[in-house]
Amino acid sequence: FSRLDYPALYMCKPKRGVKRDESKETYKLPHRLIEKKRRDRINECIAQLKDLLPEHLKLTTLGHLEKAVVLELTLKHLKALTALTEQQHQKIIALQNGKRARGAP
């Protein structure tokens, strides 16, 4: 009989393509780097949103704009722009209907 390696029989399968011979420490390093890159991307996007905000919205807060505040102000601004766009669209429709009623081409 060959000697059975019981601990090896009960090993869990590695997730996401991590090889069995890789230790947890070698997995953690790439995971940390991937997570850091993800956070960096999020922070860069928030910084870009902050730059796109109109100055009058930035002035409503004192000092540094927290990430959550930047997101809230962005939502507020987008909702205002959406409402304004809808109003302009309705005005265009009304003007077009007015021209048709008068018989103008």
C-alpha positions as CSV (number, residue, x, y, z in Angstrom):
1,F,0.0,0.0,0.0
2,S,1.1,3.5,-0.7
3,R,0.8,5.9,2.2
4,L,-2.2,8.3,1.7
5,D,-1.8,12.0,2.3
6,Y,-5.0,12.7,4.2
7,P,-4.5,16.5,4.5
8,A,-4.1,16.7,0.7
9,L,-7.3,14.8,0.2
10,Y,-9.3,17.4,2.1
11,M,-7.8,20.5,0.7
12,C,-10.3,23.0,-0.8
13,K,-10.0,23.8,-4.4
14,P,-8.4,27.2,-4.9
15,K,-10.6,30.1,-6.1
16,R,-10.1,32.2,-9.2
17,G,-7.2,30.4,-10.7
18,V,-4.9,30.4,-7.7
19,K,-2.6,27.4,-7.9
20,R,-2.6,25.0,-5.0
21,D,1.1,25.4,-4.3
22,E,0.7,29.2,-3.9
23,S,0.4,30.2,-0.3
24,K,-2.1,32.7,1.0
25,E,0.7,35.3,1.3
26,T,1.5,35.2,-2.4
27,Y,-2.2,35.5,-3.2
28,K,-2.7,38.5,-0.8
29,L,0.0,40.6,-2.5
30,P,-1.7,40.7,-6.0
31,H,-5.1,41.1,-4.3
32,R,-3.8,44.1,-2.3
33,L,-2.5,45.6,-5.5
34,I,-5.7,45.0,-7.4
35,E,-7.7,46.5,-4.6
36,K,-5.4,49.5,-4.4
37,K,-5.8,50.1,-8.2
38,R,-9.6,49.8,-7.8
39,R,-9.5,52.4,-5.0
40,D,-7.3,54.7,-7.1
41,R,-9.7,54.5,-10.0
42,I,-12.6,55.4,-7.8
43,N,-10.7,58.3,-6.3
44,E,-9.7,59.6,-9.7
45,C,-13.3,59.4,-10.9
46,I,-14.5,61.3,-7.9
47,A,-11.8,63.9,-8.5
48,Q,-12.9,64.3,-12.1
49,L,-16.6,64.7,-10.9
50,K,-15.5,67.4,-8.5
51,D,-13.7,69.2,-11.3
52,L,-16.9,69.1,-13.5
53,L,-19.1,70.5,-10.8
54,P,-20.1,74.2,-11.2
55,E,-18.3,76.6,-8.9
56,H,-21.5,77.7,-7.1
57,L,-22.1,74.1,-6.0
58,K,-18.6,73.8,-4.7
59,L,-19.0,77.0,-2.7
60,T,-22.0,75.6,-0.8
61,T,-19.6,73.6,1.4
62,L,-16.9,74.9,3.6
63,G,-13.4,73.8,2.7
64,H,-12.6,70.3,1.6
65,L,-15.3,68.4,-0.3
66,E,-15.6,64.8,1.0
67,K,-16.1,62.1,-1.5
68,A,-19.7,61.5,-0.4
69,V,-20.4,65.3,-0.7
70,V,-19.0,65.3,-4.2
71,L,-21.2,62.4,-5.2
72,E,-24.3,64.0,-3.6
73,L,-23.6,67.3,-5.4
74,T,-23.1,65.5,-8.7
75,L,-26.4,63.8,-8.3
76,K,-28.1,67.1,-7.5
77,H,-26.5,68.8,-10.5
78,L,-27.4,65.9,-12.8
79,K,-31.0,66.0,-11.7
80,A,-31.2,69.7,-12.2
81,L,-29.7,69.3,-15.7
82,T,-32.1,66.5,-16.5
83,A,-35.1,68.7,-15.4
84,L,-33.8,71.7,-17.4
85,T,-33.3,69.5,-20.5
86,E,-36.9,68.2,-20.2
87,Q,-38.2,71.8,-19.9
88,Q,-36.3,72.9,-23.0
89,H,-37.6,69.8,-24.9
90,Q,-41.2,70.8,-23.9
91,K,-40.6,74.4,-25.1
92,I,-39.2,73.1,-28.4
93,I,-42.3,70.9,-28.9
94,A,-44.6,73.9,-28.0
95,L,-42.8,76.1,-30.5
96,Q,-43.0,73.5,-33.2
97,N,-46.7,73.0,-32.6
98,G,-47.3,76.8,-32.7
99,K,-45.6,77.0,-36.1
100,R,-47.7,74.2,-37.4
101,A,-50.9,75.8,-36.1
102,R,-50.0,79.1,-37.9
103,G,-49.2,77.2,-41.1
104,A,-45.5,78.0,-41.2
105,P,-43.2,75.4,-42.7
